[in-house]
Amino acid sequence: MGTRATVILKGLKGADYWKFFERCAFGDANPDDHLKLKLIGERIANKLVGSPLAAKTVGGALKSKLEEEHWRSIMESKLWQMQQKEDDIFPALRLSYEHLPTSGLKQCFVYFSLFPKNYCFEKDRLVRMWMAQGFLQPGEQGRRPEDVGEDYFDELLHRSFFQDSLNGQSGQYVVHDLLHQLAESLSAHEYCRVEDDESEEIPDRVRHVYVSASNLAKLYETAPKLKILRSLVVNGSLLDTVAKSKLMDFIKVTLKRLKRLRVIVFDGLALDVLPESIGHMRHLRYLEVPGGQFIDLPKWICRLYQLQGLSLQFCSPLHLGRPEIGKLRSLQELREFHVRKTKGYELGQLRDMRQLRGQLSIMNLDMAGSASDCRAAELDNKEHLSALHLYWGQLGRIDNDKHEEVLEALRPHCNLTELRIIGYMGTKSPSWLETSWLSNLEHIELEGCQSWEVLPPLGQLPFLKILHLKSLKLVKHICSGFYGGHRIAFPLLEELLFSDMGEWRQWSGVKASSQLFPCLRRLQIDRCHKLRGSLVLPTVLERLHVVLSDDVTWESYKKPHVVLSDDVIWESSETNDVPAILKLSIDNISLLTDCLPAECLASLYRLDVVYCSSLESFTDEQEKWLHRLSSLEELRFSDCDNLTRLPTDLSSLALLKTLHIEGCPKIDSQPEKGI
């Protein structure tokens, strides 16, 4: 066997190190505008033994305040006297910690010592644990603790106290080994970690414990003495069924004794059921369980009145509507609520859950009670919700009036940015969607609303970016009311999809003075068989991708290849100097002349004819239409199985640069009159 060589990596030296440190300490500021600070910085850099990590952390502390007094206080700190040997950077890291601006920020950093080295953190998860421990206090102007936590996280990241994980997982972070060592040295006797094959005892006065599953017996023995324990993280897996049964007993008994816990995390420990002893923890604020196949939310979960975060992976959605879940008034995340015609599952359960944030999906609204029962949910007081999804199950007889009453009563808070309405069978819009009440909406999806006849005036929403309209079977005309009556309609809309609107016949109502869709990038129309007449296109065409399709298979396996995706050709150097680009993909060639008169496409840059199995050859009218595309530079035919002949004459397309043919096996010759 070969021998292993130890490679000692030394720090940067001289001008190279100063250049790196200068960037860390001054950021975007010009060092030459701060000559005194530059001199002080050079003296500090000489103390950092060429370490890039020290440059990042100390530089972050300096960058936070470009003032001479602040920089001198760091240069003259007594912590530099801690240095024991030539390459020791520990004093520099400790100095960076001491200059964190708040005590709460320091507590949040020390909390890293609870977890092993190289442990991967996620932002939301970590912020919830900090909040549960009370490290985050509401900020000025009524800012929520979680907002403060996000600021703390960003501040620590900005100061290089942790960094992106190297495992390639987006949104995961790790603490550098030396900074983890610093956190351990600062945690004193409040933190304890008992990992595999360790004999370390758990101190009586410890507040935060991390223990491997194989060491649960040790925690079981010590638990009666742990009167002030606040965090418990149990890590590992239980593969042996006998051991699993025994250790589950350990967990149940141990948790009965730890009544002051605020955070419980079962990290990688698959549980089939939640120990009932958790239900007696009045102070518990964060509970995380990976789970086995499915976990049934037990009845006692509603006793945890202070619970803010509940993370249950693999939890069966059928059990998320646990009776009287409304008692969890501090809960901040409830992904789904299932309405039932049973006491404890009514919409009024949501009334006092004012801390809900993120996304909430309300299922089975066909089982909702009267309008007053729905108003009891008080969705308009959920100011922290960003996304609301409303689902009707369409069970039994359809009562259009009942649907309309329910939707009218579910008016959300005006802060909402995403709204989805699926399966609604009313014929009209709720009043709150007819006005500018939801002016912050950025994403709207209406799907399967098969009795809805007239679309609301969505063009008046100033921040709307994505609009999807699917399976609106009775919409026949889209006219002026859709645009909202403003001079600029849909001012920020980037993506517009119409799909499976079988009765849609006309798109009109545009006033000559109106400006439409100035930011539109993608327009897709699928399976709207009766649509005739010109499409309403943006006033200014810039990088617009239009898709027209009548192919029933388009939505399934073909669409992802060509629809609603970022096309690299638009970002390539070839098109950077093209002021207006319209890319058109189509699978039914007859829709071209019916919906897109050539005179409207003077700036058409690229035409894709894709998956058009009905196309065998071009008619005279279609060829005339094609000849009028004076700006066309790219013409592509893809997967047109029955196409036997290309257009007869392409020579009139003077700017044509690319003719691409793929998956068209019956084409065996060039255009008769050339290119």
Steps between C-alpha positions, in 0.01 A plus 500: 500500500620851426572752770284804563659839484381779730461828317508812716312787340651833601318831493524769238788743527590860430315693233273206408366477854457875535304514174266225624464655846432840347200361309367335817540812716388773260246314285377732226664807657821637348791461748666809353206704633584381854878539530508490883294182503731355238803548729316347796383212279857421397602464867200274569573287193854436630347333808297247296788271392375491142179315585214554248246397767632764740495757220134424430379509861711795624443679170125452551522663842698794358269543200196542724622848601753694294599727789845559649393444862344164415804380305741615775298314765550179303870565441565576870288218644661300780376184331805508274706411808333156505718395210700190598695416188594650170215358292223532761195691364272425795536853647389646165188281495420581863540869419251467213252338740544773762418764240167346403256789551242337732492245780224314313727460199770357726253251650398390153862435404575300815194281426704345217701317767198279571554321168802298378767635268401511132129488592283646221261779602197639320401861554129465590563204728777675691304824537208306651730341759650839590153644536383212718792568737409868532820625337300721263314799634254705291677783327400859437174589327339174610735269307436135581762281673535285187586812299769580756621139472533527123702819546725323754552210261591733214732700728691188610523384140618845389772491768606149387410328829367220282501425130321313222515124536736326261261206445329677211167536685356846449394679818726300733781649705787379720723658764875494443678261740692780674187710547318193629785457749455864604126445557580197717748698707235769561218263589649418843281254692172587330549275196578130489543262208519123552585332171566136415762319709543791739508465876429866579263556789205736468534786755200566725483872413515456124241683289550347155578136423583317176508122542541212257232228504758252628550716811133542591549276804741758643242775452238274660715467812578872524157641410367538860784746573458709184263755651578787264548317168368712210616317181515129421630370167501120458698386197534163333302210364352192666537203268464213745133449598585378852725797566239729348230377736726542802623843401145619429427418865807704595369792298151486652623488859777754444266757347262469796782636717602788271197724531679831433623415152444764236659317205479128414665373182509135399768529234497196270320296767195345332200482732173329418312681777566808709556429872196621695729650766570785255139609547577608859777743404335837549813692400572313175530737204671297228452130418671324209447135412621333175247221534464154351243427231223711651446672832152554631472832683380398848217676682730633768689713246237770563617534861827659385371854518845660460600291197630729223668254263387147419707308244362153427641340185299221336192607695182377336301798369179332615610555856600864475146613582525373857194591713530835679837577344392862537619484860856525369478878482877548480547259209670668207484230232197295400545381143152348463169523682234244404140609556257232615138488609609400849540712812857617538570507126300811411662808344455691825798302634722741305360812668761554772798360307623848415868409492468272196754586234615367162248285312160375617290259292135460603362173365146363451322837496195324359452379860511852645199625693313826455656832402514603867684175583756586229540859617586358841835390354590872488752454220523877473685509832776264382738778402807273485357255245666539162317225305139377524373197305125432504378155386147375440457123478179511289340216693129438460259756354656825382345811656636804314352749746657316793841513331462874444402563864797299627755671276360845581539425872863391465646842427874481575727767646620764256865391552441180301740447206373167359141380450377171351132416461439141386166328438282802580159460330357848545413703193658828610796651679499594869477875561849509653646381168306764306676785682862589571477347852767239420736747338808307620420185302785373282368154402142394421375161383135422424445136411202270451252783566262366240204733564695826517377710206664846526859552607573760770693822414841354574679749277475759776729306737826696497741221602349194329775300325348155434142426392378146418140441386417131457178308427267799516244326281235774474716802425406601143637851467789684657427869460573842649398409856796261523748788469364701792440835331851635563711654226771238558354152552701220662802730546736231639349178361772268366320169447144445372348155446157407361432125499203277421248782453275318256238777451738793471429662163624858504765714664420869454408826671833677474482878488733677260642709784577198719840348558486125558745253649815716476705233683348180354758231419292182458152458355363146477161397360421127521187317380283806441345351186236763428722806532497713185619844407822680585669439831549797731877539499710750696538849358877450507635157411819421686620145557149358487445125467157407360371141507181392322387140533203278428687178572347309792836344579674836524442540875633157584836401364575750226442840656800515734739487205384822340253682721538737793871443534793734482640469153878540495492640149334816631796560726770414246728751339319449171189676625637763736479764228150405385258765637179299462467122500182300457544124516194307382447129567193338348363150444198590286605694194144616423499706820764723343271664244198490730657666804827660392475714184847539355481881503494481882826305496734742330764429768461121513851368551444126535222260400487144637252252354504214751314170543263595220385155387213644295732695272586330169576803283434872485197649324536804275352722772743368760794559269388857431476555875852366545645725227384810690722421802766745390707482823510122531854372569431149632251243367482164677295189430506239778319166532253562218454131416288544186662807346610403147593837349649821630349832382558528126690828507705630791713736293272792587612475864803720446620496863465124553820362651396165645279222364483219756327169422479224762273197536330551162573163330289556185684812380750395236561819298567872525240767416421488127592865437798503732597689811 
